[in-house]
Amino acid sequence: MCRNITVLRGLDPAATETEIEAAARQYVRKVSGIRAPSPPAEPAFEQAVRAVTVATASLLAGLPPRRQPPPTVPPLRRRQAAGA
């Protein structure tokens, strides 16, 4: 698994739409090998990000609660965790 994609299941509070979309974007970047899509590739890239975002949100909503919190803090929460 890509090191930049963190576990979103079991976060307290739950993963935000922004965190889910960021994970989807990282996944699509990794799978496609495209960091910044060119204009011809951008529609397919962004459609893939939307599809993975929806699938991820659906997956997280359908899974049972985690017994333990995730082992890492998602990148978008690092500043909050450092200040806590």
Contacts in CASP RR format, 6 or more apart in sequence:
PFRMAT RR
TARGET T0000
AUTHOR 0000-0000-0000
METHOD contacts of the structure
MODEL  1
MCRNITVLRGLDPAATETEIEAAARQYVRKVSGIRAPSPPAEPAFEQAVR
AVTVATASLLAGLPPRRQPPPTVPPLRRRQAAGA
2 26 0 8 1.000
2 27 0 8 1.000
2 30 0 8 1.000
4 26 0 8 1.000
4 30 0 8 1.000
4 75 0 8 1.000
5 23 0 8 1.000
5 26 0 8 1.000
5 27 0 8 1.000
5 30 0 8 1.000
6 23 0 8 1.000
6 70 0 8 1.000
6 72 0 8 1.000
6 73 0 8 1.000
6 74 0 8 1.000
6 75 0 8 1.000
7 70 0 8 1.000
7 71 0 8 1.000
7 72 0 8 1.000
7 74 0 8 1.000
8 15 0 8 1.000
8 19 0 8 1.000
8 20 0 8 1.000
8 23 0 8 1.000
8 56 0 8 1.000
8 60 0 8 1.000
8 70 0 8 1.000
8 74 0 8 1.000
9 15 0 8 1.000
9 60 0 8 1.000
9 63 0 8 1.000
9 66 0 8 1.000
9 70 0 8 1.000
10 65 0 8 1.000
10 66 0 8 1.000
10 69 0 8 1.000
10 70 0 8 1.000
11 19 0 8 1.000
11 69 0 8 1.000
11 70 0 8 1.000
11 74 0 8 1.000
11 77 0 8 1.000
12 69 0 8 1.000
14 60 0 8 1.000
15 60 0 8 1.000
15 74 0 8 1.000
16 76 0 8 1.000
17 53 0 8 1.000
17 57 0 8 1.000
18 76 0 8 1.000
19 74 0 8 1.000
19 76 0 8 1.000
19 77 0 8 1.000
20 53 0 8 1.000
20 56 0 8 1.000
20 57 0 8 1.000
20 60 0 8 1.000
21 49 0 8 1.000
21 53 0 8 1.000
22 74 0 8 1.000
22 75 0 8 1.000
22 76 0 8 1.000
23 56 0 8 1.000
23 74 0 8 1.000
24 49 0 8 1.000
24 50 0 8 1.000
24 52 0 8 1.000
24 53 0 8 1.000
24 56 0 8 1.000
25 49 0 8 1.000
27 52 0 8 1.000
28 34 0 8 1.000
28 45 0 8 1.000
28 48 0 8 1.000
28 49 0 8 1.000
28 52 0 8 1.000
29 35 0 8 1.000
32 41 0 8 1.000
32 45 0 8 1.000
32 48 0 8 1.000
34 41 0 8 1.000
34 45 0 8 1.000
37 44 0 8 1.000
37 45 0 8 1.000
37 46 0 8 1.000
73 81 0 8 1.000
END
